[in-house]
Amino acid sequence: MIFKDEVRNVDELVAKLIDIDSLKKIKVAVICFIFNKQCQVILNRRGPGARDDVGKLQAVGGSVNKSDADFLSALKREILEETGNNDIKISKFIGAYHDRKIDNETKEIVDWIILGYIGILEHGNLINVEKSRSIDFETFNINDINPEELSLSTYEFIKEIKRMKWKSYL
């Protein structure tokens, strides 16, 4: 994690990143590790239309748009776009992770700053709305996930969640 104290908007994020000189093309993503009532985490398996990490498990989320008022608004939009569910309570900021990737579409090197959150599925189910980008949702006990199936960023966030007293946020 590059930092663990929550930032709410681009201005606060820029202030945090000012000392990192190696960043080139920066994009910001927000992701949510959604837990159900049984304290299991729900991840999505990346489909063939995903920009990267095809076949890997990842948290729900995506890019922050210029039209998003702040990071939580972006996260709520992404959750609804990907899951069709508006009944997910965001309970805790986990931290920020830097992930340098080659974009499958543009072939550019992108420095992703990924802001991770814990969320709780309060009602209903998750529906796979983006079938080309996501194969489907899978539910796991957090200690039973095979690390080799996770994207690198998801692996790092899962390690951080395990270090936290994460059940107290559910």
URPETA-V8092 format. One line per field, one symbol per residue. psi: psi as a letter, one per 30 degrees, with the letter a starting at -180 (. if undefined). burial: b if it has 24 or more other ideal C-beta (glycine too) atoms within 12 Angstrom, else e. Layout:
psi=???
burial=???
//
This chain:
psi=kflfkkkfleeeeeeefefjffkcjkkklklkjkkafggkkjlkkklfglelhkflkllkaakklffkeaeeeeeeeeeeeffgkghkkkfkkeakkkjklkkfefglkkjkjkjklklkjelalkkjeifffkelkkkkkefgkjfffkleeeeeeeeeeefliefff.
burial=bbbeebbeeeeebeebeeeeeeeeebbbbbbbbbbbeeeebbbbbbbeebbbbeebbbbbbbbbeeebebbbebbbbbbbbbbebeebbbbbbbbbbbbebeeeeeeeebbbbbbbbbbbbeeeebebebeebbbebbbbebeebeeeebbbbbbbbbbbbeebebeeeb
//
